Amino acid sequence: MFKTLVNAFKIEQLRKRIFYTFWILVVVRLGCQLPIPGIDVSQIQQFLESVVGSSYSFIDSFTGGSFLSMSVFALSVTPYITSSIIMQLLTIAIPALEEMHRDGEDGRKKIQKITRYVAVLLAIIESAGLAIGFSRQGALGESNVFTILTIIVTLTAGSCIIMWLGERISDKGIGNGISIILLINIVSRMPADFANLYEMFIRNKDLVQMVIAICVIAAVIIGTTILVIILQDAERRIPVQYSKKMQGRRMAGGQASYIPLKVNTAGVIPIIFASSLLSVPSIIINLVNATPGTTAQKILQGMNQNYWFNPEFPMASIGLIVYIILNIIFAYFYTSITFNPMEVANNMKKSGGFIPGIRPGKPTQDYLNKILNYIVLIGVIGLLIVALIPIFFNGMFKADVSFGGTSLIIIVGVILETMKQLESQMLVRNYSGFLND
């Protein structure tokens, strides 16, 4: 990876793209430090911590800490990510969008345009909900219509600017712009997280405790990262053979290929869905001021991941079980809408392809379904292990950090994809130089 980056700097055009991306990321981080005009940031922080509790850490890590500080970029890329997921789901449900998806580049641009509009609408709804919630709870210094409108306009505009900057990176920089911004936001929170770990487990401890703590922290981080890399790159390759056929006076075909099925087919989507759903009960408890000690209140409190693996809160095991079930459901659901075995089997049959030992048509579809169900289960088990490792240490040892398994999967995935894009661009330029010579 380091060698790829060094070689990229030797090519002038790639070097310009890298610096272009770097300066846009500087602008993003500066915007994350600018507070919304006319509000008391400390008062907003106290309100968010009291109402949302630890549930905000998942969102705050995605926004680079700007959500808790309610900066101009507090919503960051979350409306766009949510909009993209919604559009992916609607593409399957709405025939018109499915037709656009099949239209190639023109259809993709139309869907992208709709995704932007949906993202802006979501940003308006989210910012209005936050502003009105702040006003009703007395978290604003001066609760009036002008202040509420200022918050709505600022947050929506900040989200639109982030979306525009992400597209500029995709067009003139390196990698997928939205993913790169998400990556830098997550990484920006890591120094504070490591400082918290230092304060909790290393500072003012004797030498033996310090060495043990450092070794355990390093082993967990390195081990989790290696597991994430394996999970991201792992795939099941199904061999495909194409039959020979006459084209004019020549025999054509007979080539061998394969269908790459990623083990982690759904990526981090199941974790995002499950975490978002489980954060709702925690918010409801604080908003309705549920009576402490009641069974209903304990069950809802158990949905908060900070109580999982905590021996003092056995009721939290209910939340852990629900979380695992939701991840499995969403993994199979999202895979079913992104990979269609029947369509793949039909396309193979039309092009004269077949899986050795499997008859074309329905038997091929059934075989692909069987393999897919098997690898999705393996993928979601690996995904749950990665996601639950930091939650386990948080519950057992109070090692509270904003980045976890989800963040590591995003970091590793974005870095690997960006490096692959750099390598492909260098390869194209090398071929171009060779042909021009």
Secondary structure, DSSP 8 states (H G I E B T S, - for coil): -HHHHHHHHTSHHHHHHHHHHHHHHHHHHHHTT-B-TTS-HHHHHHHHHHHTGGGHHHHHHHTTTHHHHTBTTSSTTHHHHHHHHHHHHHHHH-HHHHHHHTTTHHHHHHHHHHHHHHHHHHHHHHHHHHHHHHHHTT-SSS-SHHHHHHHHHHHHHHHHHHHHHHHHHHHHSSS-HHHHHHHHHHHHTHHHHHHHHHHHHTTT--HHHHHHHHHHHHHHHHHHHHHHHHHHH-EEEEEEEE-EEEETTEEEE--EEEEEEESSTTTTHHHHHHHHHHHHHHHHHHHHT--TT-HHHHHHHTTSGGGTT-TT-GGGHHHHHHHHHHHHHHHHHHHHHH--HHHHHHHHHHTTEE-TTS-TTHHHHHHHHHHHHHHHHHHHHHHHHHHHHHHHHHHHH----S--HHHHHHHHHHHHHHHHHHHHHHHHHHHHHHHH-
